[in-house]
Amino acid sequence: MKDAFAFFTGILLWMTPRAACSKTSLPRTLCIIHPRDAFVNPFLQVFYVCVQFFGFLCKNLRFSLDNMEAVSLYNGQRSAIFQSAKDFGSAGTVYLQSRIPRFNGNKQYNIRGNFKTGSFGVINPSVLWEQKLNERLSASLSSEYMYTTGRYKYRYKTTGGYDTTAVRKNGDVNSIRVESGLYGKINKGEWKGKAYFYHSERGLPGAMVRNKLFHEDRQWDTNLFIQSSFKKHFSDKYGLLVNGKYAYDYLHYLADPNKDASLMYVENHYRQQEIYLSVANLYSFNKYWSASIALDYQWNKLDADLYKFPYPNRHTTLVSIASALNFEQFKLQASVLGTFVSDHVRTDTMSMENKKQITPTVVASWKPIRKTNFHLRGFYKNIFRMPTLNDLYYTFIGNIKLKPEFTNQY
């Protein structure tokens, strides 16, 4: 995916310290974060087949361009009102659209296989299978395996000059991804279903300080989600969009003093669950004027075997109202998003106060010369980011008094 992002204007790419996550991509105009947190920019949302990713446990999700049809980046929001309320709720959005099976002539299936290799002992085979079930229904299955030793030579500098040439250790990654899809066509509409599974084991090589040249920390990740989307225009005036998702994320971290005597024994397990439902309605008054209203509900729960962990869960409701005017040479769009957040904890720890916020957006586009493809565009947007469950409730360092971060874009 990093190769696709490199072609976007305004994208900042930089190398990270480990082969497990080789590059990070962020819009320059948005907040900068630690390189390991790829795709988790506080004001940036990532959507996969119409549904947003959420959660600090899904940072290592892997996708392949072999199974991707389109990748797009929007500063602010895209100029469409027939979308979920979540689409209005960020300063920038990345949309990942998976490949929809297409069959030429009388073909009933497509098969594609790839094998990649490279530096750091990389082995990366993948396979994509697409099957035509009937004229209105098709399916796909994509699988990928990736292994790297993460080893490379480097010169270790000590006082007075370079002392030795060492080999980077414990940077290995072993991962597998399996993804399936079901795609259906209906009269004036379509529906999609996706299932995704990812599992990885990786070493955390750590910093080279005080003549310590290796670390033995290990991390295991498991990510699973099932989601679907239904879209239909019941008439020339009314359309309906329904999205749903369930996600389960698991992270296991181990620092074992039996392998590294300098470590204190630490073994943590994190589990996060998410349920997301969205309903969006579009009504066209005439060929120039349309309006939409969307309602989203999201539930998140975070569990961990940490000392005095509060086991938080969050209920988020979003309501958006938007309207658009579309003329031949001028377009205007305005929207208002209402966000309502309520947190609950199981222990005697206090939870964050309930939050509610109204945020507006205005987008305009003008085409001064009718027969050219030259456009002048402008927008204003006020939006905010809620502190995550990890920010608020992580043992010892979480702070329930954290306030939302606001930004004004124009």
VOPAGU-2260 file (C-alpha; in pm, 1 decimal, decimal comma):
REM VOPAGU-2260
SITE   aa  ch    i         X         Y         Z
SITE  MET   A    0       0,0       0,0       0,0
SITE  LYS   A    1     290,4     237,6      66,4
SITE  ASP   A    2     377,5     232,0    -303,8
SITE  ALA   A    3      29,9     357,1    -393,7
SITE  PHE   A    4      38,6     633,5    -132,2
SITE  ALA   A    5     372,3     759,7    -264,2
SITE  PHE   A    6     192,1     902,0    -570,2
SITE  PHE   A    7     -48,7    1121,4    -371,3
SITE  THR   A    8      21,2    1494,9    -360,0
SITE  GLY   A    9      85,7    1612,3      -4,3
SITE  ILE   A   10     171,4    1268,9     135,6
SITE  LEU   A   11     470,3    1241,7     368,7
SITE  LEU   A   12     655,0     909,0     358,0
SITE  TRP   A   13     944,9     811,8     584,2
SITE  MET   A   14    1127,6     497,0     681,4
SITE  THR   A   15    1064,9     334,1    1019,3
SITE  PRO   A   16    1324,3     148,8    1230,7
SITE  ARG   A   17    1203,4    -201,0    1146,8
SITE  ALA   A   18    1126,0    -408,0     842,6
SITE  ALA   A   19     790,9    -505,1     991,0
SITE  CYS   A   20     637,2    -172,7     892,0
SITE  SER   A   21     868,5     -18,0     636,9
SITE  LYS   A   22     698,5     314,2     569,0
SITE  THR   A   23     443,4     550,5     717,6
SITE  SER   A   24     213,8     774,8     514,9
SITE  LEU   A   25      42,6    1090,2     640,6
SITE  PRO   A   26     -96,9    1405,5     486,0
SITE  ARG   A   27     146,4    1688,8     560,5
SITE  THR   A   28    -136,4    1919,3     665,1
SITE  LEU   A   29    -250,6    1687,2     942,9
SITE  CYS   A   30    -109,0    1581,7    1278,1
SITE  ILE   A   31     222,1    1391,3    1274,3
SITE  ILE   A   32     251,1    1079,5    1488,8
SITE  HIS   A   33     504,0     808,3    1572,8
SITE  PRO   A   34     616,8     609,9    1266,3
SITE  ARG   A   35     491,8     278,7    1406,3
SITE  ASP   A   36     134,4     408,5    1408,6
SITE  ALA   A   37      83,1     391,7    1032,7
SITE  PHE   A   38    -273,7     479,6     929,3
SITE  VAL   A   39    -362,0     595,4    1281,9
SITE  ASN   A   40    -325,5     970,3    1238,0
SITE  PRO   A   41    -553,7    1129,4    1501,9
SITE  PHE   A   42    -743,6    1335,0    1241,2
SITE  LEU   A   43    -724,7    1079,9     958,4
SITE  GLN   A   44    -981,1     804,5     902,8
SITE  VAL   A   45    -931,2     497,6     685,8
SITE  PHE   A   46   -1233,7     337,1     517,1
SITE  TYR   A   47   -1229,2      -9,1     364,6
SITE  VAL   A   48   -1527,5     -88,8     141,5
SITE  CYS   A   49   -1737,1     195,4     291,6
SITE  VAL   A   50   -1665,4     107,8     658,3
SITE  GLN   A   51   -1408,7     279,1     881,5
SITE  PHE   A   52   -1124,8     111,0    1068,8
SITE  PHE   A   53   -1112,4     180,7    1441,0
SITE  GLY   A   54    -891,7      83,4    1730,7
SITE  PHE   A   55    -529,6      94,1    1839,7
SITE  LEU   A   56    -498,5    -286,1    1805,1
SITE  CYS   A   57    -540,1    -285,7    1424,4
SITE  LYS   A   58    -226,3     -87,1    1334,0
SITE  ASN   A   59     -57,3    -385,0    1167,3
SITE  LEU   A   60    -339,7    -472,7     927,0
SITE  ARG   A   61    -197,8    -569,4     589,0
SITE  PHE   A   62    -351,1    -523,5     244,3
SITE  SER   A   63    -230,3    -609,7    -102,7
SITE  LEU   A   64    -269,6    -401,8    -418,3
SITE  ASP   A   65    -344,5    -728,7    -601,3
SITE  ASN   A   66    -683,5    -724,1    -428,5
SITE  MET   A   67    -734,2    -346,0    -439,9
SITE  GLU   A   68    -930,2    -161,9    -707,9
SITE  ALA   A   69    -884,7     198,6    -595,6
SITE  VAL   A   70    -704,7     400,1    -326,7
SITE  SER   A   71    -808,7     763,1    -276,6
SITE  LEU   A   72    -720,1    1040,9     -32,7
SITE  TYR   A   73    -938,7    1340,1      59,6
SITE  ASN   A   74    -837,6    1645,0     258,8
SITE  GLY   A   75   -1147,5    1737,6     456,1
SITE  GLN   A   76   -1411,5    1510,3     306,5
SITE  ARG   A   77   -1521,7    1392,9     -34,2
SITE  SER   A   78   -1780,7    1599,3    -217,8
SITE  ALA   A   79   -2066,4    1352,3    -174,8
SITE  ILE   A   80   -2356,9    1355,8      67,8
SITE  PHE   A   81   -2487,5    1001,3      15,2
SITE  GLN   A   82   -2260,2     844,5     277,5
SITE  SER   A   83   -2248,7     742,2     642,2
SITE  ALA   A   84   -2220,1     997,1     922,6
SITE  LYS   A   85   -1868,2     865,3     989,9
SITE  ASP   A   86   -1757,3     997,0     649,9
SITE  PHE   A   87   -1820,7    1352,0     771,3
SITE  GLY   A   88   -1623,0    1304,0    1095,0
SITE  SER   A   89   -1254,9    1358,4    1014,2
SITE  ALA   A   90   -1007,0    1613,4     881,5
SITE  GLY   A   91    -887,8    1370,3     616,2
SITE  THR   A   92   -1002,6    1036,8     476,9
SITE  VAL   A   93    -841,1     747,2     293,5
SITE  TYR   A   94   -1069,7     514,0      98,9
SITE  LEU   A   95    -957,3     161,3      12,0
SITE  GLN   A   96   -1186,4      -3,2    -243,0
SITE  SER   A   97   -1133,2    -375,9    -285,6
SITE  ARG   A   98   -1136,3    -534,7    -628,6
SITE  ILE   A   99   -1480,0    -633,0    -760,7
SITE  PRO   A  100   -1468,1    -949,8    -975,3
SITE  ARG   A  101   -1514,7    -895,9   -1349,7
SITE  PHE   A  102   -1530,2   -1172,3   -1607,8
SITE  ASN   A  103   -1466,2   -1139,2   -1980,9
SITE  GLY   A  104   -1686,1   -1330,5   -2221,3
SITE  ASN   A  105   -1790,7   -1671,9   -2089,4
SITE  LYS   A  106   -1521,9   -1695,6   -1822,4
SITE  GLN   A  107   -1644,7   -1834,7   -1492,6
SITE  TYR   A  108   -1335,9   -1771,2   -1279,9
SITE  ASN   A  109   -1011,9   -1570,7   -1253,7
SITE  ILE   A  110    -693,2   -1686,0   -1081,9
SITE  ARG   A  111    -384,6   -1477,4   -1012,3
SITE  GLY   A  112     -71,1   -1575,9    -822,5
SITE  ASN   A  113     232,2   -1371,0    -721,3
SITE  PHE   A  114     563,6   -1439,7    -554,5
SITE  LYS   A  115     785,4   -1159,6    -425,7
SITE  THR   A  116    1122,1   -1168,2    -256,7
SITE  GLY   A  117    1379,3    -910,4    -162,1
SITE  SER   A  118    1615,0    -776,8     102,1
SITE  PHE   A  119    1597,3    -879,8     468,9
SITE  GLY   A  120    1504,3   -1237,0     369,0
SITE  VAL   A  121    1158,0   -1139,8     243,8
SITE  ILE   A  122     933,7   -1418,0     110,8
SITE  ASN   A  123     587,8   -1302,2       2,5
SITE  PRO   A  124     361,3   -1537,0    -200,3
SITE  SER   A  125      -4,7   -1449,0    -263,2
SITE  VAL   A  126    -301,5   -1588,2    -455,4
SITE  LEU   A  127    -633,3   -1437,6    -568,1
SITE  TRP   A  128    -928,9   -1647,5    -684,8
SITE  GLU   A  129   -1254,8   -1503,1    -822,3
SITE  GLN   A  130   -1563,0   -1710,4    -905,7
SITE  LYS   A  131   -1874,5   -1616,7   -1098,5
SITE  LEU   A  132   -2170,4   -1783,5    -925,9
SITE  ASN   A  133   -2440,2   -1642,7   -1155,9
SITE  GLU   A  134   -2513,2   -1323,6   -1347,8
SITE  ARG   A  135   -2584,7   -1128,5   -1029,4
SITE  LEU   A  136   -2354,4   -1293,8    -777,6
SITE  SER   A  137   -1975,7   -1340,9    -756,7
SITE  ALA   A  138   -1720,8   -1430,3    -489,1
SITE  SER   A  139   -1351,1   -1382,9    -425,0
SITE  LEU   A  140   -1082,8   -1528,6    -199,5
SITE  SER   A  141    -744,5   -1366,0    -142,6
SITE  SER   A  142    -461,6   -1505,5      67,3
SITE  GLU   A  143    -108,2   -1386,4     136,3
SITE  TYR   A  144     187,5   -1505,3     340,5
SITE  MET   A  145     481,9   -1284,8     435,5
SITE  TYR   A  146     803,7   -1372,4     614,0
SITE  THR   A  147    1117,8   -1167,8     670,3
SITE  THR   A  148    1420,3   -1225,2     888,6
SITE  GLY   A  149    1459,0    -851,0     936,2
SITE  ARG   A  150    1834,7    -898,6     954,0
SITE  TYR   A  151    2082,5    -651,0     811,8
SITE  LYS   A  152    2436,3    -542,1     891,1
SITE  TYR   A  153    2514,7    -207,3    1048,9
SITE  ARG   A  154    2815,3     -33,5    1198,8
SITE  TYR   A  155    2795,7      28,3    1571,8
SITE  LYS   A  156    2965,0     351,7    1675,9
SITE  THR   A  157    3132,8     390,9    2013,3
SITE  THR   A  158    3336,3     668,5    2169,5
SITE  GLY   A  159    3636,0     730,3    1949,5
SITE  GLY   A  160    3495,7     582,1    1626,4
SITE  TYR   A  161    3327,1     280,3    1471,7
SITE  ASP   A  162    3394,1     -27,1    1681,8
SITE  THR   A  163    3229,5    -319,8    1508,1
SITE  THR   A  164    2989,2    -439,3    1241,5
SITE  ALA   A  165    2681,6    -601,3    1395,7
SITE  VAL   A  166    2368,8    -773,8    1264,0
SITE  ARG   A  167    2024,2    -646,8    1352,0
SITE  LYS   A  168    1834,5    -923,2    1533,6
SITE  ASN   A  169    1480,0    -994,5    1649,1
SITE  GLY   A  170    1331,0    -800,1    1358,0
SITE  ASP   A  171    1158,2   -1100,2    1202,1
SITE  VAL   A  172     793,9   -1098,1    1091,8
SITE  ASN   A  173     576,9   -1399,6    1013,4
SITE  SER   A  174     222,9   -1317,2     898,4
SITE  ILE   A  175     -71,6   -1454,7     704,4
SITE  ARG   A  176    -374,7   -1274,8     560,7
SITE  VAL   A  177    -696,6   -1436,5     434,7
SITE  GLU   A  178    -977,5   -1228,3     288,8
SITE  SER   A  179   -1303,2   -1327,2     121,6
SITE  GLY   A  180   -1580,3   -1131,0     -46,8
SITE  LEU   A  181   -1930,3   -1181,6    -178,2
SITE  TYR   A  182   -2074,9    -931,8    -428,1
SITE  GLY   A  183   -2434,7    -907,2    -543,5
SITE  LYS   A  184   -2623,3    -691,8    -791,9
SITE  ILE   A  185   -2987,0    -594,2    -747,5
SITE  ASN   A  186   -3223,8    -367,3    -936,1
SITE  LYS   A  187   -3083,9     -10,9    -904,4
SITE  GLY   A  188   -2842,7    -120,4    -635,4
SITE  GLU   A  189   -2576,3    -352,5    -503,0
SITE  TRP   A  190   -2459,3    -525,3    -186,0
SITE  LYS   A  191   -2120,8    -646,0     -62,0
SITE  GLY   A  192   -1997,2    -870,3     215,2
SITE  LYS   A  193   -1636,8    -899,0     337,4
SITE  ALA   A  194   -1456,8   -1123,4     585,0
SITE  TYR   A  195   -1096,4   -1056,1     685,9
SITE  PHE   A  196    -844,1   -1247,4     899,6
SITE  TYR   A  197    -486,7   -1146,8     978,7
SITE  HIS   A  198    -237,3   -1307,0    1216,4
SITE  SER   A  199     125,9   -1217,9    1274,5
SITE  GLU   A  200     417,2   -1281,9    1505,5
SITE  ARG   A  201     703,7   -1034,0    1512,0
SITE  GLY   A  202    1009,7    -939,9    1707,3
SITE  LEU   A  203    1064,9    -593,2    1847,5
SITE  PRO   A  204    1437,1    -525,9    1796,3
SITE  GLY   A  205    1451,8    -218,3    2020,5
SITE  ALA   A  206    1714,5      54,0    2043,2
SITE  MET   A  207    2091,3       0,0    2039,1
SITE  VAL   A  208    2201,3     179,6    2359,1
SITE  ARG   A  209    2463,9     118,4    2628,6
SITE  ASN   A  210    2630,1    -155,9    2420,1
SITE  LYS   A  211    2312,3    -362,3    2420,6
SITE  LEU   A  212    2289,1    -486,9    2062,5
SITE  PHE   A  213    1975,6    -703,5    2075,5
SITE  HIS   A  214    1633,7    -735,0    2241,3
SITE  GLU   A  215    1399,9   -1032,0    2281,2
SITE  ASP   A  216    1055,3    -867,9    2306,1
SITE  ARG   A  217     786,1   -1044,1    2098,6
SITE  GLN   A  218     441,5    -944,0    1980,3
SITE  TRP   A  219     148,9   -1141,5    1835,1
SITE  ASP   A  220    -145,1    -979,2    1656,9
SITE  THR   A  221    -476,8   -1123,2    1544,8
SITE  ASN   A  222    -736,3    -914,8    1360,8
SITE  LEU   A  223   -1074,4   -1035,9    1240,4
SITE  PHE   A  224   -1367,3    -844,5    1098,9
SITE  ILE   A  225   -1688,2    -913,6     909,6
SITE  GLN   A  226   -1868,5    -630,7     735,1
SITE  SER   A  227   -2136,4    -569,0     475,1
SITE  SER   A  228   -2283,3    -282,8     275,4
SITE  PHE   A  229   -2621,6    -245,4     102,3
SITE  LYS   A  230   -2703,8      37,1    -139,1
SITE  LYS   A  231   -3021,8      85,8    -342,3
SITE  HIS   A  232   -3213,1     362,4    -518,2
SITE  PHE   A  233   -3580,3     283,3    -470,3
SITE  SER   A  234   -3682,2     562,5    -707,7
SITE  ASP   A  235   -3532,9     860,1    -886,9
SITE  LYS   A  236   -3579,2    1060,7    -566,4
SITE  TYR   A  237   -3495,2     824,2    -277,4
SITE  GLY   A  238   -3189,1     611,2    -200,8
SITE  LEU   A  239   -3085,5     399,8     100,7
SITE  LEU   A  240   -2736,9     298,6     222,6
SITE  VAL   A  241   -2687,1      51,6     510,4
SITE  ASN   A  242   -2347,1     -54,0     651,6
SITE  GLY   A  243   -2262,0    -295,1     931,5
SITE  LYS   A  244   -1947,9    -437,3    1088,7
SITE  TYR   A  245   -1818,1    -657,3    1369,0
SITE  ALA   A  246   -1445,8    -656,4    1453,5
SITE  TYR   A  247   -1228,8    -843,7    1702,7
SITE  ASP   A  248    -865,0    -746,4    1764,1
SITE  TYR   A  249    -614,4    -925,3    1987,0
SITE  LEU   A  250    -259,3    -826,9    2084,3
SITE  HIS   A  251     -16,8   -1033,3    2294,3
SITE  TYR   A  252     310,9    -878,5    2415,5
SITE  LEU   A  253     588,4   -1073,1    2589,2
SITE  ALA   A  254     917,9    -963,7    2746,6
SITE  ASP   A  255    1081,3   -1282,8    2878,9
SITE  PRO   A  256    1385,1   -1259,9    3113,5
SITE  ASN   A  257    1464,8   -1626,5    3033,8
SITE  LYS   A  258    1574,7   -1504,7    2689,6
SITE  ASP   A  259    1712,5   -1167,0    2797,1
SITE  ALA   A  260    1831,2   -1132,4    3157,9
SITE  SER   A  261    1805,2    -752,3    3144,3
SITE  LEU   A  262    1426,5    -766,3    3098,7
SITE  MET   A  263    1158,8    -754,3    3363,2
SITE  TYR   A  264     897,1   -1019,4    3296,2
SITE  VAL   A  265     598,4    -861,0    3124,3
SITE  GLU   A  266     317,9   -1046,4    2948,0
SITE  ASN   A  267      11,6    -849,1    2845,1
SITE  HIS   A  268    -299,8    -943,1    2648,3
SITE  TYR   A  269    -529,4    -684,4    2491,1
SITE  ARG   A  270    -866,8    -754,6    2333,4
SITE  GLN   A  271   -1091,1    -506,7    2160,2
SITE  GLN   A  272   -1436,5    -557,2    2009,0
SITE  GLU   A  273   -1641,6    -328,4    1789,4
SITE  ILE   A  274   -1997,4    -325,5    1656,4
SITE  TYR   A  275   -2091,0     -64,4    1399,4
SITE  LEU   A  276   -2423,2       9,4    1226,8
SITE  SER   A  277   -2506,4     290,5     985,1
SITE  VAL   A  278   -2814,8     399,5     790,4
SITE  ALA   A  279   -2801,3     683,3     535,4
SITE  ASN   A  280   -3093,9     826,5     339,5
SITE  LEU   A  281   -3076,6    1040,9      24,4
SITE  TYR   A  282   -3364,8    1244,3    -117,0
SITE  SER   A  283   -3345,0    1440,0    -443,8
SITE  PHE   A  284   -3590,6    1729,5    -464,9
SITE  ASN   A  285   -3499,1    1792,0    -828,9
SITE  LYS   A  286   -3197,5    1747,9   -1056,4
SITE  TYR   A  287   -3016,5    2038,1    -886,5
SITE  TRP   A  288   -3095,1    1996,3    -516,4
SITE  SER   A  289   -3056,9    1691,5    -290,5
SITE  ALA   A  290   -3033,4    1627,6      82,8
SITE  SER   A  291   -2930,3    1341,4     309,6
SITE  ILE   A  292   -2957,8    1233,5     670,5
SITE  ALA   A  293   -2747,2     956,9     827,4
SITE  LEU   A  294   -2743,8     786,3    1166,0
SITE  ASP   A  295   -2446,8     581,6    1292,6
SITE  TYR   A  296   -2402,4     380,7    1610,9
SITE  GLN   A  297   -2071,9     235,8    1730,2
SITE  TRP   A  298   -1988,4      26,8    2036,5
SITE  ASN   A  299   -1631,0     -42,2    2145,3
SITE  LYS   A  300   -1499,5    -251,2    2432,3
SITE  LEU   A  301   -1138,8    -285,2    2547,7
SITE  ASP   A  302   -1010,2    -560,3    2779,1
SITE  ALA   A  303    -658,1    -609,6    2914,8
SITE  ASP   A  304    -492,9    -808,8    3192,8
SITE  LEU   A  305    -325,7    -500,3    3341,8
SITE  TYR   A  306    -323,3    -397,6    3706,2
SITE  LYS   A  307    -640,4    -208,5    3797,2
SITE  PHE   A  308    -753,1    -194,1    3436,4
SITE  PRO   A  309   -1101,3     -31,6    3419,4
SITE  TYR   A  310   -1236,0    -241,3    3125,0
SITE  PRO   A  311   -1394,2      53,5    2942,1
SITE  ASN   A  312   -1662,6      45,3    2676,0
SITE  ARG   A  313   -1782,4     333,7    2462,3
SITE  HIS   A  314   -2113,0     413,8    2295,6
SITE  THR   A  315   -2089,2     660,3    2005,9
SITE  THR   A  316   -2383,6     801,8    1811,8
SITE  LEU   A  317   -2336,0    1023,2    1508,1
SITE  VAL   A  318   -2607,0    1211,3    1318,6
SITE  SER   A  319   -2534,1    1400,4     996,9
SITE  ILE   A  320   -2755,7    1628,6     789,2
SITE  ALA   A  321   -2624,9    1742,2     450,7
SITE  SER   A  322   -2752,4    1921,5     143,8
SITE  ALA   A  323   -2601,5    1982,9    -199,4
SITE  LEU   A  324   -2668,9    2211,9    -496,1
SITE  ASN   A  325   -2529,4    2091,9    -828,7
SITE  PHE   A  326   -2533,4    2322,6   -1129,8
SITE  GLU   A  327   -2335,5    2290,8   -1449,3
SITE  GLN   A  328   -2060,5    2530,1   -1343,5
SITE  PHE   A  329   -2116,8    2569,2    -968,5
SITE  LYS   A  330   -2154,3    2320,7    -682,3
SITE  LEU   A  331   -2221,5    2389,3    -316,1
SITE  GLN   A  332   -2239,8    2142,3     -28,7
SITE  ALA   A  333   -2308,5    2202,4     340,2
SITE  SER   A  334   -2328,7    1953,0     625,3
SITE  VAL   A  335   -2365,8    1940,8    1002,8
SITE  LEU   A  336   -2244,2    1649,1    1213,8
SITE  GLY   A  337   -2361,3    1577,6    1568,1
SITE  THR   A  338   -2139,3    1349,9    1779,1
SITE  PHE   A  339   -2253,2    1201,2    2110,8
SITE  VAL   A  340   -2011,5     988,1    2316,3
SITE  SER   A  341   -2068,8     802,2    2642,1
SITE  ASP   A  342   -1804,2     593,0    2825,3
SITE  HIS   A  343   -1858,5     332,1    3096,7
SITE  VAL   A  344   -1610,3     141,5    3315,3
SITE  ARG   A  345   -1649,3    -174,9    3523,7
SITE  THR   A  346   -1424,0     -81,6    3816,8
SITE  ASP   A  347   -1438,0     207,8    4061,7
SITE  THR   A  348   -1229,1     420,3    3822,5
SITE  MET   A  349   -1410,4     730,4    3703,7
SITE  SER   A  350   -1501,1     746,8    3336,4
SITE  MET   A  351   -1477,8    1040,5    3102,4
SITE  GLU   A  352   -1770,2    1279,8    3107,5
SITE  ASN   A  353   -2025,7    1239,2    2831,0
SITE  LYS   A  354   -1939,6    1445,9    2525,8
SITE  LYS   A  355   -2158,3    1603,2    2259,4
SITE  GLN   A  356   -2045,3    1829,5    1979,6
SITE  ILE   A  357   -2187,9    1988,2    1663,6
SITE  THR   A  358   -1942,4    2047,2    1375,4
SITE  PRO   A  359   -2017,3    2214,1    1036,8
SITE  THR   A  360   -1863,7    2187,1     689,3
SITE  VAL   A  361   -1906,8    2393,8     370,5
SITE  VAL   A  362   -1761,8    2289,8      32,2
SITE  ALA   A  363   -1784,1    2490,3    -293,9
SITE  SER   A  364   -1662,9    2431,1    -649,4
SITE  TRP   A  365   -1671,0    2668,7    -949,0
SITE  LYS   A  366   -1590,6    2595,1   -1312,1
SITE  PRO   A  367   -1522,3    2940,5   -1465,8
SITE  ILE   A  368   -1489,1    2819,4   -1827,1
SITE  ARG   A  369   -1758,4    2577,2   -1933,4
SITE  LYS   A  370   -1565,2    2385,4   -2199,2
SITE  THR   A  371   -1250,7    2325,8   -1991,0
SITE  ASN   A  372   -1174,3    2094,0   -1703,3
SITE  PHE   A  373   -1048,5    2378,5   -1482,2
SITE  HIS   A  374   -1211,8    2403,3   -1137,1
SITE  LEU   A  375   -1169,8    2633,2    -838,9
SITE  ARG   A  376   -1249,9    2457,4    -513,3
SITE  GLY   A  377   -1263,5    2569,6    -152,5
SITE  PHE   A  378   -1394,2    2442,4     180,2
SITE  TYR   A  379   -1422,4    2516,6     551,2
SITE  LYS   A  380   -1449,8    2244,4     810,3
SITE  ASN   A  381   -1454,8    2232,1    1189,1
SITE  ILE   A  382   -1390,6    1885,3    1330,5
SITE  PHE   A  383   -1247,4    1716,6    1638,9
SITE  ARG   A  384   -1100,2    1389,8    1760,4
SITE  MET   A  385   -1209,0    1213,0    2076,2
SITE  PRO   A  386    -938,7    1066,4    2305,3
SITE  THR   A  387    -919,7     691,2    2252,1
SITE  LEU   A  388    -993,5     434,7    2521,3
SITE  ASN   A  389    -619,3     379,2    2544,5
SITE  ASP   A  390    -552,3     752,2    2596,5
SITE  LEU   A  391    -805,7     769,3    2876,8
SITE  TYR   A  392    -784,9     442,2    3064,9
SITE  TYR   A  393    -443,0     282,1    3014,7
SITE  THR   A  394    -308,7     180,9    3357,3
SITE  PHE   A  395     -90,4     446,7    3525,4
SITE  ILE   A  396     -60,5     675,1    3220,4
SITE  GLY   A  397    -423,7     714,4    3107,4
SITE  ASN   A  398    -589,2    1047,0    3184,2
SITE  ILE   A  399    -968,8    1075,2    3194,7
SITE  LYS   A  400    -942,7    1455,8    3193,5
SITE  LEU   A  401    -812,4    1465,6    2837,2
SITE  LYS   A  402   -1024,9    1687,9    2614,9
SITE  PRO   A  403   -1112,0    1646,4    2246,0
SITE  GLU   A  404    -864,5    1790,4    1994,5
SITE  PHE   A  405   -1021,5    2042,7    1756,6
SITE  THR   A  406    -906,8    2165,8    1418,8
SITE  ASN   A  407   -1033,3    2424,8    1169,9
SITE  GLN   A  408    -959,7    2360,2     802,7
SITE  TYR   A  409    -995,3    2597,4     512,7
